[in-house]
Amino acid sequence: MRPLSPTKPAPRSEQIILFRVSGQLFAVSSASVQEVRGIDSLSGVAKEISQPSLRKVKHVVRRGEYSVYVVNAAMHFGLPPAPSALVFVLRRTRTALLIDGIEKMTSMTRLQALPLAFCHEEREWYRGLTALDQTVVPVVKPDGFLTPEELFLLDASLSQEADAKRAAERIAEDEQDASITQ
Amino acid sequence: MTLLNETDLQSFVLLRLGDRRFAVTATQIAELVAPSRVFRFPHHTSEVEGVILRRGRIVPVCDVAEKLIGNGLKSRRFYLIVQRRYGSQTEWVALPVTGDCELINTEMTLPSDTDAPHVAGWLSHAGDVIEVLNLAALTPGPTEIAPSPAPPQLQEVRP
């Protein structure tokens, strides 16, 4: 009787979503994506926000007690603008990501750390690189789209807008009271 | 006449960029490969033009010609894959070259204080004076690398 040959454990894999931004392919872990929505579903719920130093964020969505900022992925990566069709709401972040579309869902078995030759902001953008079908795809970090400083700026901008709105409402009420007493 | 002791001799690989030749110590060379597809994705490290896939590894491509000869390469014949040290870690980096590479044994003259940071030394070979390249100064990398044990470069994914 032949001994059983030792079986090699199957490599662990991670489900990923391949998506396009301005024609460029990226990957994100499926577990990091809480929701995929059409861009039309944002109209009505998204509020405009203007922070001149952060042009990649133009809208904010209120979700419970949190504000989720809508990041234009093309602007974030410095790619040419392209019409966005979908939004990824990213889990455990306050980021929703505008993308062109989903290419496919697949799995990766190996993630290579970003080579150390890459030494600027991209180290915050990517978890690493993976090779799929003889193509190299960067795997994004869900929390790499907005730094804590950028979130602070956006939150401050929102609270300033709220303060300005409250002040305007008070002035309007005062003016109304004054006109009534006259 | 001075006879060089064999221990004074080191091995170098001569590489060609346009009309000029440069040297890298042979111990830093991984391999010489034919050009393959460069995969590009957004990043802000201008010295890196993209990555190639080689033996299952993803290797950054750094065109060092701009720094060394003043203009980028219009054509490339090979990629010389070198081993770049980052603290205690070593990673492969592909340098595009325009001609054949040559292995020589010779003595290196140490650089002077006035030499550029990318000059690790000088060689005299076949009537030419050739710069030996300091890869750490020539190719990009983080300014400080903690001397901790290196994590594995390739990781099995853990969902």
Boltz contact constraints between the chains, C-beta under 6 A:
constraints:
  - contact:
      token1: [A, 11]
      token2: [B, 156]
      max_distance: 6.0
  - contact:
      token1: [A, 12]
      token2: [B, 156]
      max_distance: 6.0
  - contact:
      token1: [A, 14]
      token2: [B, 157]
      max_distance: 6.0
  - contact:
      token1: [A, 14]
      token2: [B, 159]
      max_distance: 6.0
  - contact:
      token1: [A, 77]
      token2: [B, 42]
      max_distance: 6.0
  - contact:
      token1: [A, 78]
      token2: [B, 42]
      max_distance: 6.0
  - contact:
      token1: [A, 108]
      token2: [B, 157]
      max_distance: 6.0
  - contact:
      token1: [A, 110]
      token2: [B, 154]
      max_distance: 6.0
  - contact:
      token1: [A, 111]
      token2: [B, 155]
      max_distance: 6.0
  - contact:
      token1: [A, 111]
      token2: [B, 157]
      max_distance: 6.0
  - contact:
      token1: [A, 112]
      token2: [B, 58]
      max_distance: 6.0
  - contact:
      token1: [A, 112]
      token2: [B, 154]
      max_distance: 6.0
  - contact:
      token1: [A, 113]
      token2: [B, 153]
      max_distance: 6.0
  - contact:
      token1: [A, 115]
      token2: [B, 60]
      max_distance: 6.0
  - contact:
      token1: [A, 115]
      token2: [B, 91]
      max_distance: 6.0
  - contact:
      token1: [A, 116]
      token2: [B, 86]
      max_distance: 6.0
  - contact:
      token1: [A, 116]
      token2: [B, 91]
      max_distance: 6.0
  - contact:
      token1: [A, 116]
      token2: [B, 141]
      max_distance: 6.0
  - contact:
      token1: [A, 117]
      token2: [B, 48]
      max_distance: 6.0
  - contact:
      token1: [A, 117]
      token2: [B, 60]
      max_distance: 6.0
  - contact:
      token1: [A, 117]
      token2: [B, 93]
      max_distance: 6.0
  - contact:
      token1: [A, 117]
      token2: [B, 140]
      max_distance: 6.0
  - contact:
      token1: [A, 118]
      token2: [B, 43]
      max_distance: 6.0
  - contact:
      token1: [A, 118]
      token2: [B, 45]
      max_distance: 6.0
  - contact:
      token1: [A, 119]
      token2: [B, 45]
      max_distance: 6.0
  - contact:
      token1: [A, 119]
      token2: [B, 140]
      max_distance: 6.0
  - contact:
      token1: [A, 119]
      token2: [B, 141]
      max_distance: 6.0
  - contact:
      token1: [A, 119]
      token2: [B, 142]
      max_distance: 6.0
  - contact:
      token1: [A, 120]
      token2: [B, 44]
      max_distance: 6.0
  - contact:
      token1: [A, 120]
      token2: [B, 45]
      max_distance: 6.0
  - contact:
      token1: [A, 121]
      token2: [B, 44]
      max_distance: 6.0
  - contact:
      token1: [A, 122]
      token2: [B, 43]
      max_distance: 6.0
  - contact:
      token1: [A, 122]
      token2: [B, 44]
      max_distance: 6.0
  - contact:
      token1: [A, 129]
      token2: [B, 58]
      max_distance: 6.0
  - contact:
      token1: [A, 131]
      token2: [B, 53]
      max_distance: 6.0
  - contact:
      token1: [A, 136]
      token2: [B, 39]
      max_distance: 6.0
  - contact:
      token1: [A, 136]
      token2: [B, 51]
      max_distance: 6.0
  - contact:
      token1: [A, 136]
      token2: [B, 58]
      max_distance: 6.0
  - contact:
      token1: [A, 138]
      token2: [B, 41]
      max_distance: 6.0
